[in-house]
Amino acid sequence: VTAPGGGAGDGLADARTAAEALDGRDPLSSFRGRFEIPDPQRIYLDGNSLGRLSSDVRRAIERAADDWATRAVEGWTDWIELPARVGDRLARSVLGARAGEVLIADSTTVNLYKLAHAAADLRPGPLVTDADNFPTDRYVLEGVARQRGRRYVEAESLNAAIEAAAAGVLCLSHVDYRTGALRPMAELTASTSSTDGLLVWDLSHSAGAVEIDLAATGAQLAVGCSYKYLNAGPGAPAYLYVHRDLVGELRSPIQGWFGRREQFSMGSGYEPADGIERFLAGTPPIAGIMAVDAAIGIVEEAGLARIAEKGRALTALAIERADAWLTVHGVEVRTPRQPAVRGHHVALAHPSAWQLARALIERADVVPDFRPPDILRLGFAPLTTSFVEAWDALDRLRRLLEDGAYRQVAAGTRRVT
Amino acid sequence: VTAPGGGAGDGLADARTAAEALDGRDPLSSFRGRFEIPDPQRIYLDGNSLGRLSSDVRRAIERAADDWATRAVEGWTDWIELPARVGDRLARSVLGARAGEVLIADSTTVNLYKLAHAAADLRPGPLVTDADNFPTDRYVLEGVARQRGRRYVEAESLNAAIEAAAAGVLCLSHVDYRTGALRPMAELTASTSSTDGLLVWDLSHSAGAVEIDLAATGAQLAVGCSYKYLNAGPGAPAYLYVHRDLVGELRSPIQGWFGRREQFSMGSGYEPADGIERFLAGTPPIAGIMAVDAAIGIVEEAGLARIAEKGRALTALAIERADAWLTVHGVEVRTPRQPAVRGHHVALAHPSAWQLARALIERADVVPDFRPPDILRLGFAPLTTSFVEAWDALDRLRRLLEDGAYRQVAAGTRRVT
């Protein structure tokens, strides 16, 4: 375990005081104060699903309204640049991509559709993903395959997926939304390329959490959302990335006016813009993009290396406590133990995971989430989660398992995002 | 002319005092106070391009931020319903559609792509629009035709468009973005249906301005934006409509998780939701939809009949003044003179339309917009525009034409939306 500091005993934090000590040494501890947390007693471990509102983002949303009120339509003189300009900032500060390779636009789903469809123009093979990939990624690929008359493959392992994607299009999540496993981007990109496949990464569960270097790994295509570790708000605009050598070859299936060369000529016939802008479609959501811009600013200030380091330490603490306290109650840690190959959430499998999640929310003031069929997911957003919160959450889960009260929670399904 | 009241002479308002009198009798005059207008001297005639910020919408955006901060991921319990719930409100109050026929989602471009693509599954014929339709509508149709191996037709007239769309898919704008002509929805829907075509209406320039009755006219499909007469903000979420008898037959090409039956089972294989929700794709933009909700509320309060009536009177005044003052300077009114067949903007054609637009903005404190090649467009948003503003704007344009100073404006193209 590479986490800073140590506890009183053999572990990282076998006593709560050790977790307090970790907070005392945490260079990011002040960032929590930048976020609006109306109920600080409640331990929020779902920042991997929906991040929290910062004062920076609130101000950005207010500024967007002021700008609209003041300039009205003349605001477009600057707004028109926002998808690419904020895309460049995300590229530089979060994704390790180059200027001109990233756009803020639409939703992750729509962006994946655009890129998977465009990639299928270049490769005659099947559309492939792994069977455990996030639902929308699977559904989108299946839909593109249906439209194009291609085979759709849901592979049972990463190796099988890469094999199936020869001369085709593969979509993988950088961090698995259930297990938290972080995939080796360079290696998988090279393997896919070696059989002439094109790989689209879904960065939703890694962007703003772990170090990403799209340029160094040779990544070809990527999409992702801004509402998890980037904290830009529910349904905030997503992003897409296209390697600069590839962009000229790809065409968006959705030919919108913002993606047209010389948009404001409003001329006849569609010609795609030269650069990444060809993947814009309709009128961009200005307040949403300004929120993303402000959200990136906080990540820049904190520094992605420190965020990633703290995330590894928080998950190390959680895994250590799960091993010490929970395995005896039938909990299984499904997240990789090597810090370098996991994201910032920990998956705990248990037959009553749904009841445990409900009991944590209703009786223990801890907000985790549940993923079918048996995963209790604890997300540790480094900018807003303290080591003591991580310690306390695992401690409260231990008590629930010990007293068995969670068994009284009625079965059901929870709506989660 | 059906406008209320009369002027001092033969016309509606041949003297400014007559315009003042019209404002005095205007039942909507108080609504202007609900909008943030930091520079009230500036006459904003571009609400047909981007409407203005109301205090209602500003509060809605703030409430969206509060809701996110307070409830975090648990907000999704309610947010999940917003696209359909606010869609129902738009259906009821603005579109004349039924519950379950409208969604707030994505951009107009993405929604048109979804509906045109889905409609092409049901009809084997070409994808058709009129050559004068809004650029993104033309580009989207062209793109869908290319993907499906269909013919794409840009017809030179409405009759030619309907003829070409036999057994195909037609897209028309309800109000023409250049001339302001309002198309007879029932008649064109019936004509298209009679040759087995499917018609998608673009309501961007009519929704929130004129009376629309999708149910009574038998309209099959429609899309539109919320940032013009609905005043929901730059790039605010758009909407789509599908007639209830048709929705079960149509499939969105973009198979996203929000469009799946039993979304949160996160199960394998895509099955579309039963109802209109099948046209959702990715995570909906919550703050944006709340802004649309508040924006609809103002239209409800004002009443669409009164809004439409005032819009007809404002455009009548503008056309009357153009006839009286501007035709002598080579200005041609391109907007229909019958109030019942126009929207709320007036198109004035002039060889130096671009220079006139710039001169109005820079020297006369009037904000119109320009549409290539020769249209000066004056939009009269009834909730925020007074009769005196309409009178003054035409008067200032008259003076520019008389003194010829607009000729000094350098040629160029303006970015407008």
HADDOCK unambig.tbl for C-alpha pairs under 7 A between the chains (distance, minus, plus):
assign (segid A and resid 36 and name CA) (segid B and resid 69 and name CA) 6.00 0.50 0.50
assign (segid A and resid 37 and name CA) (segid B and resid 69 and name CA) 6.69 0.50 0.50
assign (segid A and resid 38 and name CA) (segid B and resid 70 and name CA) 6.09 0.50 0.50
assign (segid A and resid 50 and name CA) (segid B and resid 72 and name CA) 6.74 0.50 0.50
assign (segid A and resid 50 and name CA) (segid B and resid 73 and name CA) 5.61 0.50 0.50
assign (segid A and resid 52 and name CA) (segid B and resid 69 and name CA) 6.40 0.50 0.50
assign (segid A and resid 52 and name CA) (segid B and resid 72 and name CA) 6.60 0.50 0.50
assign (segid A and resid 53 and name CA) (segid B and resid 68 and name CA) 6.91 0.50 0.50
assign (segid A and resid 53 and name CA) (segid B and resid 69 and name CA) 5.46 0.50 0.50
assign (segid A and resid 58 and name CA) (segid B and resid 65 and name CA) 6.92 0.50 0.50
assign (segid A and resid 65 and name CA) (segid B and resid 58 and name CA) 6.91 0.50 0.50
assign (segid A and resid 68 and name CA) (segid B and resid 53 and name CA) 6.92 0.50 0.50
assign (segid A and resid 69 and name CA) (segid B and resid 36 and name CA) 5.98 0.50 0.50
assign (segid A and resid 69 and name CA) (segid B and resid 37 and name CA) 6.68 0.50 0.50
assign (segid A and resid 69 and name CA) (segid B and resid 52 and name CA) 6.38 0.50 0.50
assign (segid A and resid 69 and name CA) (segid B and resid 53 and name CA) 5.45 0.50 0.50
assign (segid A and resid 70 and name CA) (segid B and resid 38 and name CA) 6.09 0.50 0.50
assign (segid A and resid 72 and name CA) (segid B and resid 50 and name CA) 6.72 0.50 0.50
assign (segid A and resid 72 and name CA) (segid B and resid 52 and name CA) 6.58 0.50 0.50
assign (segid A and resid 73 and name CA) (segid B and resid 50 and name CA) 5.60 0.50 0.50
assign (segid A and resid 77 and name CA) (segid B and resid 415 and name CA) 6.84 0.50 0.50
assign (segid A and resid 106 and name CA) (segid B and resid 106 and name CA) 6.94 0.50 0.50
assign (segid A and resid 107 and name CA) (segid B and resid 282 and name CA) 5.47 0.50 0.50
assign (segid A and resid 107 and name CA) (segid B and resid 283 and name CA) 6.63 0.50 0.50
assign (segid A and resid 108 and name CA) (segid B and resid 282 and name CA) 6.40 0.50 0.50
assign (segid A and resid 109 and name CA) (segid B and resid 256 and name CA) 5.83 0.50 0.50
assign (segid A and resid 109 and name CA) (segid B and resid 281 and name CA) 6.27 0.50 0.50
assign (segid A and resid 109 and name CA) (segid B and resid 282 and name CA) 4.86 0.50 0.50
assign (segid A and resid 110 and name CA) (segid B and resid 254 and name CA) 6.93 0.50 0.50
assign (segid A and resid 110 and name CA) (segid B and resid 281 and name CA) 6.91 0.50 0.50
assign (segid A and resid 110 and name CA) (segid B and resid 282 and name CA) 6.72 0.50 0.50
assign (segid A and resid 113 and name CA) (segid B and resid 254 and name CA) 6.47 0.50 0.50
assign (segid A and resid 135 and name CA) (segid B and resid 257 and name CA) 6.29 0.50 0.50
assign (segid A and resid 135 and name CA) (segid B and resid 266 and name CA) 5.63 0.50 0.50
assign (segid A and resid 136 and name CA) (segid B and resid 256 and name CA) 5.10 0.50 0.50
assign (segid A and resid 136 and name CA) (segid B and resid 257 and name CA) 4.61 0.50 0.50
assign (segid A and resid 139 and name CA) (segid B and resid 255 and name CA) 5.46 0.50 0.50
assign (segid A and resid 139 and name CA) (segid B and resid 256 and name CA) 6.10 0.50 0.50
assign (segid A and resid 139 and name CA) (segid B and resid 257 and name CA) 6.98 0.50 0.50
assign (segid A and resid 139 and name CA) (segid B and resid 269 and name CA) 6.69 0.50 0.50
assign (segid A and resid 139 and name CA) (segid B and resid 270 and name CA) 5.52 0.50 0.50
assign (segid A and resid 140 and name CA) (segid B and resid 254 and name CA) 6.27 0.50 0.50
assign (segid A and resid 140 and name CA) (segid B and resid 255 and name CA) 4.91 0.50 0.50
assign (segid A and resid 140 and name CA) (segid B and resid 256 and name CA) 5.96 0.50 0.50
assign (segid A and resid 143 and name CA) (segid B and resid 253 and name CA) 6.51 0.50 0.50
assign (segid A and resid 143 and name CA) (segid B and resid 254 and name CA) 6.73 0.50 0.50
assign (segid A and resid 143 and name CA) (segid B and resid 255 and name CA) 5.74 0.50 0.50
assign (segid A and resid 234 and name CA) (segid B and resid 285 and name CA) 6.27 0.50 0.50
assign (segid A and resid 234 and name CA) (segid B and resid 286 and name CA) 5.84 0.50 0.50
assign (segid A and resid 235 and name CA) (segid B and resid 283 and name CA) 5.10 0.50 0.50
assign (segid A and resid 235 and name CA) (segid B and resid 284 and name CA) 4.95 0.50 0.50
assign (segid A and resid 235 and name CA) (segid B and resid 285 and name CA) 3.91 0.50 0.50
assign (segid A and resid 235 and name CA) (segid B and resid 286 and name CA) 5.87 0.50 0.50
assign (segid A and resid 236 and name CA) (segid B and resid 285 and name CA) 5.72 0.50 0.50
assign (segid A and resid 253 and name CA) (segid B and resid 143 and name CA) 6.53 0.50 0.50
assign (segid A and resid 254 and name CA) (segid B and resid 110 and name CA) 6.92 0.50 0.50
assign (segid A and resid 254 and name CA) (segid B and resid 113 and name CA) 6.46 0.50 0.50
assign (segid A and resid 254 and name CA) (segid B and resid 140 and name CA) 6.25 0.50 0.50
assign (segid A and resid 254 and name CA) (segid B and resid 143 and name CA) 6.74 0.50 0.50
assign (segid A and resid 255 and name CA) (segid B and resid 139 and name CA) 5.46 0.50 0.50
assign (segid A and resid 255 and name CA) (segid B and resid 140 and name CA) 4.91 0.50 0.50
assign (segid A and resid 255 and name CA) (segid B and resid 143 and name CA) 5.74 0.50 0.50
assign (segid A and resid 256 and name CA) (segid B and resid 109 and name CA) 5.86 0.50 0.50
assign (segid A and resid 256 and name CA) (segid B and resid 136 and name CA) 5.08 0.50 0.50
assign (segid A and resid 256 and name CA) (segid B and resid 139 and name CA) 6.09 0.50 0.50
assign (segid A and resid 256 and name CA) (segid B and resid 140 and name CA) 5.97 0.50 0.50
assign (segid A and resid 257 and name CA) (segid B and resid 135 and name CA) 6.30 0.50 0.50
assign (segid A and resid 257 and name CA) (segid B and resid 136 and name CA) 4.60 0.50 0.50
assign (segid A and resid 257 and name CA) (segid B and resid 139 and name CA) 6.98 0.50 0.50
assign (segid A and resid 264 and name CA) (segid B and resid 415 and name CA) 5.92 0.50 0.50
assign (segid A and resid 264 and name CA) (segid B and resid 416 and name CA) 6.94 0.50 0.50
assign (segid A and resid 266 and name CA) (segid B and resid 135 and name CA) 5.61 0.50 0.50
assign (segid A and resid 269 and name CA) (segid B and resid 139 and name CA) 6.69 0.50 0.50
assign (segid A and resid 270 and name CA) (segid B and resid 139 and name CA) 5.53 0.50 0.50
assign (segid A and resid 281 and name CA) (segid B and resid 109 and name CA) 6.28 0.50 0.50
assign (segid A and resid 281 and name CA) (segid B and resid 110 and name CA) 6.91 0.50 0.50
assign (segid A and resid 282 and name CA) (segid B and resid 107 and name CA) 5.47 0.50 0.50
assign (segid A and resid 282 and name CA) (segid B and resid 108 and name CA) 6.42 0.50 0.50
assign (segid A and resid 282 and name CA) (segid B and resid 109 and name CA) 4.88 0.50 0.50
assign (segid A and resid 282 and name CA) (segid B and resid 110 and name CA) 6.72 0.50 0.50
assign (segid A and resid 283 and name CA) (segid B and resid 107 and name CA) 6.63 0.50 0.50
assign (segid A and resid 283 and name CA) (segid B and resid 235 and name CA) 5.11 0.50 0.50
assign (segid A and resid 284 and name CA) (segid B and resid 235 and name CA) 4.95 0.50 0.50
assign (segid A and resid 285 and name CA) (segid B and resid 234 and name CA) 6.27 0.50 0.50
assign (segid A and resid 285 and name CA) (segid B and resid 235 and name CA) 3.90 0.50 0.50
assign (segid A and resid 285 and name CA) (segid B and resid 236 and name CA) 5.70 0.50 0.50
assign (segid A and resid 286 and name CA) (segid B and resid 234 and name CA) 5.84 0.50 0.50
assign (segid A and resid 286 and name CA) (segid B and resid 235 and name CA) 5.86 0.50 0.50
assign (segid A and resid 415 and name CA) (segid B and resid 77 and name CA) 6.83 0.50 0.50
assign (segid A and resid 415 and name CA) (segid B and resid 264 and name CA) 6.00 0.50 0.50
assign (segid A and resid 416 and name CA) (segid B and resid 264 and name CA) 6.93 0.50 0.50
